[in-house]
Amino acid sequence: MSELVTVTDVKAELGEGPIWHLDTLYWIDILGKTVYSYQPKDDTLSEYPIDQYIGTIVPRQSGGLVMALQEGFYFLDTDSGKLTSIADPEEHIPDNRFNDGKCDPAGRFWAGTMAQDHHADAGHLYMMDNDLVVMKKFGPVSISNGLCWSLDNTTMYYIDSPTRKVLAFDYNNETGDISNPAECIRFSEKDGYPDGMTIDCKGNLWIARWDGWSVGCYNPTTGELIEKIDVPAQQVSACAFGGENLDTLYITTAQEDFTEQQRQEQPLAGRLFQIKPGVRGVPSFAFAG
């Protein structure tokens, strides 16, 4: 395993949503309302300010990004910066916003919601199909977070952070149907809360441990913690494999609601980190619509 190091000078209030596509790493500052893109080959950083809170982003097969924002799903033209509204399934709940999400192997976009004041059971998990029709898939949930799919496309893993659990659903890649949720990993209080999540080429889950100062690698069949990467930030929010060989793990962090003392004690909180953990990830999925 290589040394954990910071990437770029960006210091987010609530860094989240890293995703590697082609030769670029994308991530967001939810509260800072900014999308970042970084190309390691030429050390180029770009940013896209957005006029509302950003939940998550995914690449679009035809170009640009698809976003789940405070006010629903949008397309982002990364050449012009233009936002185009698609749908807002919770227009009737103005105090909610979208949080984490990803595309499934068929190119459908899944993202979940949460109350901005974090009160329980206010959100749901949604799926936007390739025809742009949005469907409610699961809930109620409190803080909808990490998503990923097993290597054989038969299981969807999902996190509602306050439960301290990772659920495994039976997943139908042809239809996007999910069923039979079952606990596969449980966090203890000392582990913090499970947050963003990705999967490696061996089928193990890498999970950001919010309030746990670390990222953990877990076997989803046994629930066993295989490996832990310590991070010099209390709020570790998400992780994703990237780089030319998909052997670099990128890790986002936050400094949400920190006191001035916490900011001084954790000067690297909010930064993006990278490390080579000795295993490769798998390619991310792009939106097919």
N, C-alpha and C positions, 0 to 999 in steps of 0.2 A: 504494500500500500504506500502511495506517495504521501507527501506532506500536504496538509490542508492549507490553502492559500486563498487570498481574496482576489476577486476579478473586477476590474474597472474601479472607478472612484465613486460609483453610485451608492448612496446611503439612503435606503428607503425607509419610510415610516412603517409600512406594512408590505414588505417584499413578498411576492407570491408567484405561483403559476409558471415556473420555468418549463420551457418546452423547446426541444431541438428540432429544427426542420431544415433539410438540405445542409447548408454550411453556416447556419445562423442559430444563435440562442436567443429566444424571446423570454422576457419575464415582465412583471408588472409591479407597480406600487399602488396598491388598492386605494389607500387614503390619499396618496399623492397624485392620484388620477393621471398616471403616466404609464405608457407602454415603452419598454426598452428593447432594443435589438442589438446584439453584439456578434461581430464576426471575428473569431480569434485569429484567422489567417493573416488579416491585415490590421488587427487591433482597432477595428472601426466600431464606434458606438453611435447609435441613432436613438432618438426619443420622439414619442408621439403623445402630446398632451391631449387629454380627453376631458370633457366638461362634466363628467359624473363619475361616481365610484366604479371601479373596474373589478369584476369578480374573477374572470378568467379569460384566456384567449386561446384559440387554436388556429393553425394554418388552414388555408382553403386550397383545395387542389387546383382551382383555376386562378389562384393568385390572391395576395392580400391575406387578411385575417378575419376570423369570425369571433365575436366578442359577446360575453354575457356581462351586462352592465347593471347598474342600479335600476335602469328602466327597461330591462329586457335584452333581447338578442339584436345584434347589429353586425353589419359588414364594415370593415375598415379597409379602405384603399391605401396601402402603404406608400404609394407613389405621390398621391395628392393629399393624404390625410383626411379624406372625406369619409364621414360616417353615414351609413344608410340603415335606417331602422327596419327590422324584420317583424318582430312580434314581442309583445309584453304580456306574458301569461299572468302576471300579478299586478297589473295596472290598478286593480281595486285594492291593493295593499301597499300604499305609498311608503310605509315605514320599513318595508322589506327591501333587500337587495340580493342580487346574485352573488354567489361565492365561487367555490372551486368547480372545475369540470374538465372534461376531455372528450375526444372523439373515440367511438368504438371501432372495431376492426372493419365494419361496413361503412364507416365515414359519417355516422350520425353523431350529432353533438349533444352530449349529456352535461347538464349543469344544475346545481341546486341553489336554493335560496335560504336566507336566514333573516331574522329581525335585526335591524341596526342596533337596537339596544340589547341584543343577545337573549331576549326572553325565550323560554322553551317552547318547542313544538309550533313554531310560527312558519316554518319553511317546508318546501317539498323538493323532490328531485324531478327534473323535467328532461325529456328527450326531444330535440328538434331533428326531424327526419330530413332526408335529402330533398324532399319536396317543400321544405320550410314549414311543415305542419308541426306544431308543438303539442306534446302530450305529457300529462302528469303521470309519473311512473311509480313514485313511492313517497310515503310520508304519513303523518307529519314528522318532520325532523327539526332539530334545533339549530345546528351549525353544519350544513351540508359541506362535506370536504372530499378527501381523496377518492379517486376512482382509477381503476385499471382492470384489464382483462387478462385471463390466463392465456398461456401460450397456445393452447388448443382451442381457444375461443368458446369454451363451454361454461366459463365461470366469470362473473363480474364481481369484483371486490369494491366495497364501498364503506366510507367512514362518515358517521355523524359524531363529531368530535366529543361532545359532552358525555356520550355513553362509554367512552374509553374502549370501544369495540371496533373491530373490522368485521364486516359481514361479507359472506360469500353467497351470491345468488346463482341459481341455475340460469344460464343465459343462452338465448337462441339468436345466433348471429344473422339468421335469415330474416327474422321478424323484429328483433329488438326486444322481445318479451323477456321479462325477468320473473323468477318465482323462487319459492322455498328459501328465504333468507335464513342463514345459520351463522352463528358466531364462529369465527376461525382464529381470531387473535384477540386477547384482552390485555389492556394496559393496566398496570398497578398505579397507584398514586405517585410513586417515586419516578415512574416513567414519563410523567406529564400526560399530555393529551395527543392522540394520533391526529395528524393533520394531512398535509399533502403526501402523495404516494406514487411510486413507480415500480416497475417490475424488471428483473434482469433476465439474461438469456437462460438461466437455470430455473426460472419460475419462482424465484424468491422475491418477496416484497421489501422494498426500501421505503421506510416511513419516517417522515419528519416528526420529531417529538417536541411539541410545543410545551413550554415550561419544563422541558426535560434536557435542554442543553445538548441535544444530540440527534443523530439519525440512526435508526435501528434497521438491521436486515433480519427478516423473519421468514421462517418456513410456514407457508399458509396451510399446509396439511397438518402439521403438528402444533403450530402456534409458537414454536421455539424461537428465541432470540439467538441468531447465529453470530452476529457481529454488531458492534456499536462504534460509530464515529462521533467523537466528542467535538463540539462546536463552541467557540467562545461567545455565545449569545444564548440567552435564556429562551427566546422565542424563535425556535426553528420551525419554519412554516411549510416548506415543500422541497422536493428534490426531483431531478430528472437526469437521465444519462444523455450525453452528447459528445461532441468532438468527432473527428474524422472516423475513428474506429468505435464510436459509442462506448468508450472505456473511461470517460470522465464523468464523474457525478457532480452536477451543479446543485448547490444548496442555497435557498433563499432564507433570509432571517428578517426580524422586525424589531421595532422599538415602540410598539403601540402602547399608549398610555403610560410611558415611562416617566418617572420622576427625574428631576435634574440629577440627582445622585445616581440613579440607575444608568443614565446616559453617560455619566463620567466613569462609572465602574465597568461599563460594557461598551467601550469605544468602537468596537467592531459590529455591534448590533445594527441590523439594517443592511449590512453588506451582503454581497453575493460571494459565495465561496466555491472552490472546486477542489477535487481530490480524485486520484485514480485508485479505486478500491480493490483492483485485481480481478474484476469481472466486467463483462460488457452488458449493456442494456439492449433493448430492441427498438427498432424505428418507431417513432410516434405516428399516429394516424391523423390524416388531414380530413377536413370536412368535404364531403363529396357533392354537396348541393351547390 
